[in-house]
Amino acid sequence: MNTTTTTDVCLILEGTYPYIRGGVSSWVHQVLTEVPELTFSIFFIGSSKKQAMEYRYKIPENVKHIEEVFIYETFASEQQTPAKPDVKKRRELYSIQEAFYLEPDPAQRVMLFELWLEKLDSLHGNCTYGNLVRDESAWNMFRNVVEKYFRDEPFTDVYYTYLFLHAPLWKLIMNRHHIPKAHVYHSLCTGFAGMVGSIAAHYSQAPLIISEHGIYVKERIEEINQAKWIHDPVAEHVNLSRDQSVLKLAWIEMFKFQAYLAYEKATTVTTLFSRNLQLQLDLNCPREKIVIIPNGISPQKYATALRHRQQRLEKENAMTVGFIGRVVSIKDVKTLIRAIAFAKEKYPSILLKIIGPTDEEPDYYEECLALMDMLELNAHIDFTGRQEVEKVLADIDVMVLTSVSEGLPFVILEGYAAEIPCVATDVGACRELIFGNSPEDFKLGAGGRLTKVASPEQTANALIELLANRDLLIKTGKAGYQRLQKFYREDVVMQKYRELYYTTINKPLPSPTPLPEKDPFWTPTMKIPQRKNTSTSTT
């Protein structure tokens, strides 16, 4: 791969493509293959090299370069050793860094962060992670910050939180000049990827697009609040809930700033559905930058499954429920198992196929098996393991999702492609997928049923309602199919991203394809704020 070519787009990815399958990775591969006339580079941010052993996708020819940084690998010896020269300049660097920590206004913090980068550049490499944690001026900065925010915390807890929090940031900042050159940068979340995109936009003055499938800050806050590795003393002097320490707050504030920085530097921010848009607004993303573009799939890919399912339903009674996904706690498979226990009392022929990997949370999988045994459901539940989705859809009558959190789940769309209605919890975009998102969409009717989170009885009742009523089953399945065809087709979605790329690069579309009229998702009309085109500049 050419490491010097300036590509049309640099995708900045955190822990996804090309090492992980599904979700965001599937979307990335869609873009790369469906927009073949543009060239791409990739800046991949991973945790460790052990988690990135082999590509899970065949890399398309229009990907010209992949750069990788593993943020939780041990620092090389030269980064652990403090550099000697330029003590005065490093003292100035730490002064800016202290001002950044103490500044409450996020807009001012963005300015200080960019000033800090410029000061770091002036050191020409004479500053390492060893300097950051051992220089006398760095220690003075750290003590002043501790005095301001962490006075009542054990000093060692604060110190090691500081080290662990700053290590991945320093890894990325040290690789700022290795970000591939591109005419536009596209970060697939805020967080570390958003920060890298913001740094690239700062240096190159090229435009930045931020796309969020899930809201990164929200997801990280949920993880941090449950984390066992962050020491969590009760901090009554902080105006927060008692279960949130100031050390956890430090992590949360880092992710919030990364989001603010990404939204501030971005020309366009895309999101999947209206709930996410509201969360972005709550995080101070300007409304005029936000565009809703949902996920999409190709219905033709599932045409055989659709035909076989229709033929089967002409001969057989509906009885099979399908869950397609990972057997992990966030999918709340236990609620689904309990729902089948309720449903079999009213519908004894019901069968649940749980289709997906069971090795990501092995303890949770064992708990699911134990629950199934306890409820005597072995004859009603089948864990099939991984299967090709197109090959299993023909045998499913109703799709089900009992997740406690979702973005815009592909599996509902895949079910719709085979006219399979879905019973789903009211999370993420599930409400919009089932009931619609606009007056035109609402007219299509419901593509299934919606339930509360962690409600096995509601899930059971919804499943029985659809399975026991053939006319309703067919009606809801056709409504879902029509919704997919009208609003969630892959070619329509990819055309929107193609137009976004060309408009942002300020490049004419080679063969413009008109988008459907009255499209509720493409709002506002494409009026992308333009930055000065400096396509020959580099990072």
Residue pairs with C-beta under 8 A, 6 or more apart in sequence:
1 63
1 64
1 65
1 66
2 64
2 65
3 65
3 180
4 181
5 39
5 41
5 64
5 65
5 181
6 181
6 182
6 183
6 535
6 536
6 538
7 38
7 39
7 40
7 41
7 64
7 65
7 180
7 181
7 182
7 183
8 38
8 39
8 40
8 182
8 183
8 184
8 501
8 505
8 507
9 38
9 39
9 40
9 41
9 182
9 183
9 184
9 185
9 186
9 501
10 40
10 41
10 42
10 43
10 179
10 180
10 181
10 182
10 184
10 185
10 186
10 200
11 17
11 28
11 31
11 40
11 41
11 42
11 43
11 186
11 188
12 42
12 43
12 45
12 179
12 185
12 186
12 187
12 188
12 193
12 194
12 196
12 197
12 200
13 24
13 28
13 42
13 43
13 44
13 45
13 188
13 193
14 45
14 188
14 189
14 191
14 192
14 193
15 45
15 46
15 47
15 51
16 23
16 24
16 25
16 28
16 188
17 24
17 25
17 28
17 29
17 42
17 44
17 57
18 25
18 28
18 42
18 44
18 55
18 56
18 57
18 59
18 66
19 44
19 46
19 51
19 52
19 53
19 54
19 55
19 56
20 56
21 56
21 57
22 410
23 213
23 407
23 410
24 188
24 189
24 213
25 56
25 57
26 410
27 188
27 213
27 295
28 188
29 57
29 60
30 296
30 490
30 494
31 494
31 497
32 40
32 60
32 62
32 63
33 60
34 490
34 491
34 494
34 498
35 62
35 494
35 497
35 498
35 501
36 60
36 61
36 62
37 62
37 510
38 62
38 498
38 501
39 62
39 63
39 64
40 62
40 63
40 64
41 63
41 64
41 65
41 66
41 67
41 180
41 181
41 182
42 63
42 65
42 66
42 67
42 180
43 67
43 68
43 69
43 179
43 180
43 196
44 52
44 66
44 67
44 68
44 69
45 69
45 71
45 172
45 192
45 193
45 196
46 52
46 68
46 69
46 70
46 71
47 70
47 71
47 72
48 70
48 72
48 73
49 70
49 73
52 68
52 70
59 66
65 180
67 175
67 178
67 179
67 180
69 171
69 172
69 175
69 178
70 171
71 167
71 168
71 171
71 172
71 192
72 167
72 168
73 171
75 129
75 167
75 171
78 128
79 128
79 129
79 130
79 170
79 174
80 128
80 129
80 130
81 128
81 130
82 128
82 130
82 131
82 134
82 135
83 125
83 126
83 127
83 128
83 130
83 131
84 126
85 126
86 123
86 126
86 127
87 135
87 137
89 119
89 122
89 123
89 126
90 123
90 126
90 127
90 131
90 135
90 137
90 138
91 137
92 119
93 116
93 119
93 120
93 123
93 127
94 135
94 137
94 138
94 140
94 141
95 137
95 141
96 112
96 115
96 116
96 119
97 116
97 141
98 141
98 144
98 145
99 112
100 109
100 112
100 113
100 116
101 141
101 145
101 148
101 149
102 144
102 145
102 148
103 109
103 112
106 257
106 260
106 284
107 264
109 257
109 260
110 260
110 261
110 264
110 265
113 261
114 202
117 173
117 176
117 199
117 202
120 127
120 173
129 167
129 170
129 174
131 138
132 138
132 166
132 170
133 163
142 159
142 162
146 153
146 155
146 158
149 246
149 250
150 158
150 246
150 247
152 235
152 237
153 233
153 235
153 245
153 246
153 247
154 231
154 233
157 231
157 233
157 247
158 247
161 230
161 231
161 247
161 250
161 251
165 250
165 251
165 254
168 192
169 192
169 195
169 254
172 192
172 195
172 196
172 199
173 199
176 196
176 199
176 200
176 203
176 539
177 539
179 185
179 196
179 199
179 200
179 203
179 539
180 539
181 204
181 538
181 539
182 200
182 204
182 206
183 206
183 505
183 507
183 533
183 535
184 206
184 207
184 208
184 209
184 501
184 504
184 505
185 197
185 200
185 201
185 204
185 206
185 207
185 208
185 209
186 197
186 208
186 209
186 210
186 211
187 193
187 194
187 196
187 197
187 198
187 208
187 209
187 210
187 211
187 262
188 211
188 212
188 213
189 210
189 211
189 212
189 213
189 214
189 216
190 210
190 212
190 216
190 217
190 255
190 258
190 259
190 262
190 263
191 216
191 217
191 220
191 255
191 258
191 259
192 258
194 210
194 216
194 258
194 259
194 261
194 262
195 258
195 261
195 262
197 208
197 210
197 262
197 265
197 266
198 208
198 261
198 262
198 264
198 265
199 539
200 206
200 208
200 539
201 207
201 208
201 265
201 266
202 265
203 537
203 538
203 539
204 534
204 537
204 538
204 539
205 531
205 532
205 534
205 537
206 531
206 534
206 535
206 537
207 267
207 268
207 504
207 505
207 528
207 530
207 531
208 262
208 265
208 266
208 267
209 266
209 267
209 268
209 269
209 270
209 500
209 504
210 262
210 263
210 266
210 268
210 269
210 270
211 269
211 270
211 271
212 269
212 270
212 271
212 272
212 276
212 280
213 272
213 295
213 407
213 408
214 276
214 405
214 407
214 428
215 276
215 279
215 280
215 283
216 255
216 259
217 255
217 256
217 259
217 283
218 279
219 405
220 251
220 252
220 255
221 252
221 255
222 405
224 230
224 248
224 251
224 252
225 243
225 244
225 248
227 248
230 245
230 247
230 248
230 251
231 245
231 247
232 243
232 244
232 245
232 247
232 248
233 245
233 247
234 242
234 245
235 244
235 245
235 246
236 242
238 244
238 245
238 246
238 249
240 249
256 283
259 283
259 285
260 283
260 284
263 269
263 280
263 283
263 284
263 285
263 286
263 289
266 289
267 289
267 504
267 528
267 529
267 530
267 531
268 289
268 291
268 500
268 504
268 528
268 529
269 280
269 285
269 289
269 290
269 291
270 290
270 291
270 292
270 293
270 500
271 277
271 280
271 290
271 291
271 292
271 293
272 292
272 293
272 294
272 295
272 407
272 408
272 429
273 292
273 294
273 408
273 428
273 429
273 432
273 437
274 292
274 432
274 437
275 428
275 429
276 407
276 429
277 290
277 292
280 290
281 287
281 290
288 524
288 529
289 529
291 500
291 522
291 523
291 524
291 526
292 521
292 522
292 523
293 493
293 496
293 497
293 500
293 521
293 522
294 408
294 429
294 487
294 488
294 493
294 521
295 408
295 410
295 413
295 488
295 493
296 413
296 488
296 489
296 490
296 491
296 492
296 493
296 494
297 410
297 413
297 414
297 417
297 484
297 488
297 489
297 490
298 489
298 490
298 491
299 417
299 481
299 484
299 485
299 489
301 390
301 417
302 390
302 393
302 414
302 417
302 418
304 390
304 394
305 390
305 391
305 393
305 394
305 417
305 418
306 393
306 394
306 417
306 418
306 419
306 481
308 394
309 393
309 394
309 395
309 396
309 418
309 419
309 420
310 419
312 394
312 395
313 397
313 470
313 473
313 474
317 349
318 397
318 398
318 466
318 467
318 470
318 473
319 347
319 349
319 350
319 351
319 397
319 467
320 351
320 352
320 353
320 395
320 396
320 397
320 398
321 340
321 350
321 351
321 352
321 353
321 396
321 397
321 398
321 399
321 400
321 463
321 467
322 352
322 353
322 355
322 392
322 393
322 395
322 396
322 397
322 398
322 399
322 400
322 415
322 420
323 331
323 333
323 336
323 352
323 353
323 354
323 355
323 356
323 399
323 400
323 401
323 402
324 355
324 356
324 389
324 392
324 399
324 411
324 414
325 331
325 355
325 356
325 401
325 403
325 409
325 411
326 356
326 357
326 360
326 361
327 333
327 354
327 356
327 357
327 358
327 360
327 361
327 364
327 365
327 368
327 383
328 360
328 361
328 364
329 361
329 364
330 403
330 404
330 405
331 401
331 402
331 403
331 404
332 402
332 403
332 404
332 425
332 453
332 454
333 354
333 364
333 368
333 402
334 367
334 368
334 371
335 402
335 454
335 455
335 456
335 459
336 352
336 354
336 400
336 402
336 456
336 459
337 352
337 368
337 371
337 372
337 375
337 377
337 381
338 371
338 375
338 456
339 400
339 402
339 456
339 457
339 459
339 460
339 463
340 350
340 352
340 377
340 380
340 381
340 460
341 375
341 377
341 456
341 460
342 456
342 457
342 460
342 461
343 350
343 460
343 463
343 464
344 350
344 377
344 380
346 460
346 464
347 463
347 464
347 467
347 468
350 380
350 463
350 464
350 467
351 380
351 381
351 382
352 380
352 381
352 382
352 400
353 382
353 384
353 392
353 395
353 396
354 381
354 382
354 383
354 384
355 384
355 385
355 386
355 387
355 389
355 392
356 385
356 386
356 387
357 385
357 386
358 365
358 383
358 385
359 365
369 383
372 378
372 381
384 392
389 411
389 414
393 414
393 415
393 417
393 418
393 420
394 418
396 415
396 418
396 420
397 420
397 466
397 467
397 473
398 420
398 421
398 422
398 423
398 448
398 463
398 466
398 467
398 473
399 411
399 412
399 415
399 420
399 421
399 422
399 423
399 424
399 448
400 422
400 423
400 424
400 459
400 463
401 409
401 411
401 412
401 422
401 423
401 424
401 425
401 430
402 424
402 425
402 451
402 453
402 454
402 459
403 409
403 424
403 425
403 427
403 428
404 425
404 427
404 453
404 454
405 427
405 428
406 424
406 425
406 427
406 428
406 429
406 430
407 428
407 429
408 428
408 429
408 433
409 424
409 428
409 429
409 430
409 433
412 422
412 424
412 430
412 433
412 434
412 447
412 448
412 480
413 433
413 484
413 488
415 421
415 422
415 480
416 422
416 447
416 477
416 480
416 481
416 483
416 484
416 488
417 481
417 484
419 474
419 477
419 478
419 480
419 481
420 477
420 480
421 447
421 448
421 449
421 466
421 473
421 476
421 477
421 479
421 480
422 430
422 433
422 434
422 447
422 448
422 449
422 480
423 448
423 449
423 450
423 451
423 459
423 462
423 463
423 466
424 430
424 433
424 434
424 448
424 449
424 450
424 451
425 450
425 451
425 452
425 453
425 455
426 450
426 451
426 452
426 453
427 453
430 450
431 450
432 441
433 447
433 480
433 483
433 488
434 446
434 447
434 448
434 449
434 450
434 480
435 442
435 446
435 447
435 450
436 442
436 443
436 444
436 483
437 487
437 520
437 521
438 520
440 518
440 520
441 483
441 486
441 487
441 520
444 479
444 482
444 483
444 486
445 475
445 476
445 479
446 476
446 479
447 476
447 477
447 479
447 480
447 483
448 462
448 466
448 476
448 480
449 462
449 465
449 466
449 476
451 458
451 459
451 462
452 458
465 472
466 472
466 473
466 476
467 473
486 516
487 519
487 520
487 521
492 515
492 516
492 519
495 513
495 515
496 515
496 521
496 522
498 509
499 509
499 512
499 515
499 526
500 526
500 528
502 508
502 509
503 526
503 528
504 528
504 530
505 533
505 535
506 530
506 533
515 522
